[in-house]
């Protein structure tokens, strides 16, 4: 991951990783059951949400919680956890 990217770039990278990992597990983003998104700066919410909304499949938007939290590395702008069905 390129941690020098802004919130848009980091969100795009995280979502691409989710797509890849779901594919490796034989699933995809339409089968996400829930998502948790962690932002150290809620000022990044709108930009992150635009990328998220463009990524999710209409009719398959999972329940989501977005919270402000200190992340393990200060250069991280977003962290996501998803649970999906196979």
N, C-alpha and C positions, 0 to 999 in steps of 0.2 A: 504494500500500500504506500502511496505517496502522501506522506503526512504534511507536505508543504502546500497541498491543495486546500482550497477554501471549502466551506460547508457543502456547496453544490458538488464539487469534485469528489469529496470524501463520501458523500451520500451515494453518488453514482457508483463509486468503487465498492462500497458495502453491498449495494443492491446487486451488482454484477457478481459478487462473491456468493450472495444468497442464491442467485439463479444457478450458478455453477454447482454449488453444494447440493441444492435440491435435485438438479439433474443427475448428479452422481448417485443420489439415493433413490432415483427412479420416481421423483416427484416433480412438482413445479409450483410456481407462485399462486396458481389457482387453488392449490390444496393447503395453503397456509391457514392454520386454525386460529392463531393469535400472534401478535407482534408486540414487542416492547422496544421502545426507542429511548435512548439516553442521550441527553444533550448537556454539556457543561454550561452552555450559554443559551438561554431561552430566546435571546435575540436572533438566533439562527433558525428558530422554529419555522417561520414563513418560507424561507428558502429551502430548507430540508423538506417541508411539506409539499412544495411544488414538485420537487423531484419524485417524492413518494407517490403523489397523485398521478403523475405521468407514467409511473412504473406499474402500479397495480392494474389488474384487469377489471374493467367495469363489471359489476355483478359478483365479483369475487374479492371485494375489499374485506380483509379480515378485521376482527376487533383489534384495537390498538391502544396501548397506553404510551404516552410520551411524558417523560419526567426529566427534571433537571437533576444532574448528578455529576460529581467529580469523577472523571475517568482515570484509568490506571496510568495513562501517559498524558502529559499536559498538551501535547501537540494534536491529540485526537479531538475531533470536533463532533463525532457522532459514533454511537455504538448501537447495534441492533441485535435482538434475539428473536428468532421466529420458531414456532412449533408448527410442523406440517404433517399431514397424513401422507402415507405412501400410496 
